[in-house]
């Protein structure tokens, strides 16, 4: 799986197809980052959330992890164009299941990333990320979903079928369908605190907390 070919086009494609809806979803729980001491962004891609995070929390150390070297380059350019210094952002280019993660962190953020995995691989990804999250730490998830009924369900299934078909061709995406990550999160000691939905329930943002005593305010 590689998003290198799409990296230069991802931002305009997102704007054309979804406007600001995905970014609104990404930023739903941005304030939760303000109290974190250490932040891990996984599968951050083109860096739209990274840019907002740097503006909202200008002194926070951030680790950005993505498997695409071109996405890393684009994310750095976003910060450069916004005149935001990159020295407090540690950029890492590696596949999540092949790399060593910082330990511990008290905020994990996965934005439209967990939908790239299904079955046992999704379980491995969630377990690995949960293992470095401190007790009481937070996890922000933003992703797609299929509503339970009605025209919204039909619409979502059509949108996701087209999306998965496109990304399988363009990036060799291994997943062929959407697997909700909530069961895997609960199995790894995460508790859902808050949830918001967007774009006729096609998108959602969730705030999870790892069981234990919080390590930072909020």
HELIX and SHEET records of a PDB file:
HELIX    1   1 UNK A    4  UNK A    6  5                                   3    
HELIX    2   2 UNK A   10  UNK A   18  1                                   9    
HELIX    3   3 UNK A   21  UNK A   26  1                                   6    
HELIX    4   4 UNK A   30  UNK A   35  5                                   6    
HELIX    5   5 UNK A   48  UNK A   56  1                                   9    
HELIX    6   6 UNK A   69  UNK A   81  1                                  13    
HELIX    7   7 UNK A   96  UNK A   98  5                                   3    
HELIX    8   8 UNK A  114  UNK A  116  5                                   3    
HELIX    9   9 UNK A  119  UNK A  131  1                                  13    
HELIX   10  10 UNK A  150  UNK A  171  1                                  22    
HELIX   11  11 UNK A  182  UNK A  187  1                                   6    
SHEET    1   A 7 UNK A  89  UNK A  93  0                                        
SHEET    2   A 7 UNK A  61  UNK A  66  1                                        
SHEET    3   A 7 UNK A  38  UNK A  42  1                                        
SHEET    4   A 7 UNK A 105  UNK A 111  1                                        
SHEET    5   A 7 UNK A 133  UNK A 144  1                                        
SHEET    6   A 7 UNK A 203  UNK A 210 -1                                        
SHEET    7   A 7 UNK A 190  UNK A 198 -1                                        
END                                                                             
